[in-house]
Amino acid sequence: MSKQEKLRIVFMGTPDFAVGTLKALVENKYEIVGVITAPDRPAGRGRKLQESAVKKYAVEKDLKILQPTNLKNEEFLAELEALKANLQIVVAFRMLPKLVWQMPKFGTFNLHASLLPQYRGAAPINWAIINGETETGVTTFFIDDKIDTGEIILQEKIKIAKDDTAGSLHDKLMHLGSGLVIETAAQIEKGTVSTQKQSDAEDLKSAYKIFKDTCEIDWNKPIHEIYNHIRGLSPYPAAWTTLINGDDSLFLKIYQVSVVIEKHDLKIGAAIFDKKELKIAVNGGYIKLSEIQLPGKRKMKTSDVLNGLNLAKSAYVS
């Protein structure tokens, strides 16, 4: 840009993670000409329509909102073009068709919650913890026609604490990422942005979507792998196991645990408990359960659950 051109931004995002960035853009006085977010969806027992976190914030700030079901719909594309945006910023949204990401003069960039090219995909925060990483970060990159493969603009690293959960790391990366987006937008506006191509090394780790089966705990794994698995899925979607209590099989979600390194000769999966404590025997020690959820109940401290749960001495998890 020979003469600095003021940015006219269309923001695209849906969950809480995206709200942090949109809020930062608004507070830094960037002109948001439109917000694209997911359509309202029925949720909960009453199946009432739920607005996305981004929509709620956009309504509060009186921003123009579009909620297309089909991003290739001609009516939507005409509405998007009419906004006359020169930059689009994407945070936790869906894959965009070329017609959309190529539309603005200065392109479309995305914020991703990993140090690309590592952990491309839908669940980078979860997988970084599940895999026992000690470092992660955020990346801004220009979108191309594949998933999370575009040229990198900026990156910032952060340490993963030993007790971080997916929830706590989410909040740290949301804050870090919103700052990186502001810095990226400033460089684009000044015309000083530079990019680098992503490497295609063979040792790249994926952050593929997490399904219910992914969340099941394998109690035969090493103790620290089990610990990382549980905290990497907490609070959402939550690791789970089946608690066998006499003739009952209970679906048990596990949110918070600690590791007890101790030799024992118990069978893997055996439940060791008293009125206040519940531990599961694993290779190398025990996984002590601090916060759990039984079917039809709310998430509770394990000590509170034990007050109302009659556990058999032979109880175990599988």
C-alpha positions, 0 to 999 in steps of 0.5 A, a space after each residue: 500500500 503506497 498510501 495507508 488504507 483503513 481496514 474494513 474488516 469482516 470477522 468470522 467465528 463462532 465459539 467463545 475462543 473467537 469472542 476474545 479476538 472480536 472483542 480485541 478488534 472492537 476495543 482497538 477501534 478497528 472497523 468491523 463491517 460485518 460478523 459471520 457466524 453459525 446459524 442459531 441451533 436448538 440445544 438443551 432439553 427444551 431444544 431452544 434455539 441457541 445463539 453462538 457466543 460470537 453472535 451474542 457479543 456482536 448483538 451487544 455491540 450492534 454489529 451487522 450479523 450474517 448467519 449463512 447455512 451455505 457459504 456458496 449461496 449467491 444471496 450470501 455472497 452478494 451480501 458479503 460483497 456489499 459490505 466492501 471489506 478489504 480484509 477478512 479475519 477468521 477464528 474458529 469457523 468452518 472451511 471457506 470456499 475460494 469465492 469467499 477467502 479470495 474476496 477482500 483486497 488484502 486477503 483472509 487470515 486465520 488464527 490457529 491455536 497451535 504452532 503451525 505446521 504442527 497440529 493442523 485441524 479441529 482440536 489443536 488445544 486438546 491434542 497438544 495436552 493429550 500428547 504431553 507437549 510442553 509448549 504450544 502457541 498461536 499462529 496467524 496465516 493467510 487462508 488457502 484452499 487446504 486446511 491450515 496450510 497457508 503462509 504463516 504471518 506471525 507466531 507466538 509461543 507459550 509454555 504448557 503447565 503440568 496442570 494445564 487442562 484444555 480449559 485453562 490452555 484455551 483461555 491462555 491461547 485466546 488471550 495470546 491469540 487476540 493480541 497476535 491478531 491485532 499485531 497482524 492486522 496492524 502490519 497488514 494496514 501498514 503494508 509491512 506484513 511478510 509471510 513464510 511457507 509452511 514446511 511439510 516435514 514428515 513428523 507433523 502431528 495432527 489435531 483431528 476432530 475428537 469423537 466419543 471413542 477418542 475420549 474413552 480412557 485406556 487404563 492400561 496405558 502408562 500413568 502419565 499418558 492417562 493423566 494427559 489424556 484426562 486433562 487434555 479433554 477437560 472440561 470438554 468433551 471430557 474423558 470417560 470410562 465405565 465403572 463396574 459396580 456389582 451388577 451396575 455399569 455406570 458411564 463415568 465422566 472424569 474431569 480432574 485427577 492427580 497422579 500417585 506414583 506408588 508400587 502395587 500388585 493390584 489389577 489394572 483398573 481396580 477402584 480403591 476408595 474410602 469415604 473421601 477418596 477414589 483411586 484407580 490402580 494403573 501401571 506405576 501407581 494410581 490415578 486419583 479422581 478429584 472431579 467426576 460426573 455420573 449419568 444424570 448428575 452434575 459435575 461434582 467433587 469425588 468426595 461428594 459423589 462417594 457420599 451418595 454412591 454405594 461402591 462394592 469392594 470389587 468395583 473397577 473401571 474398564 
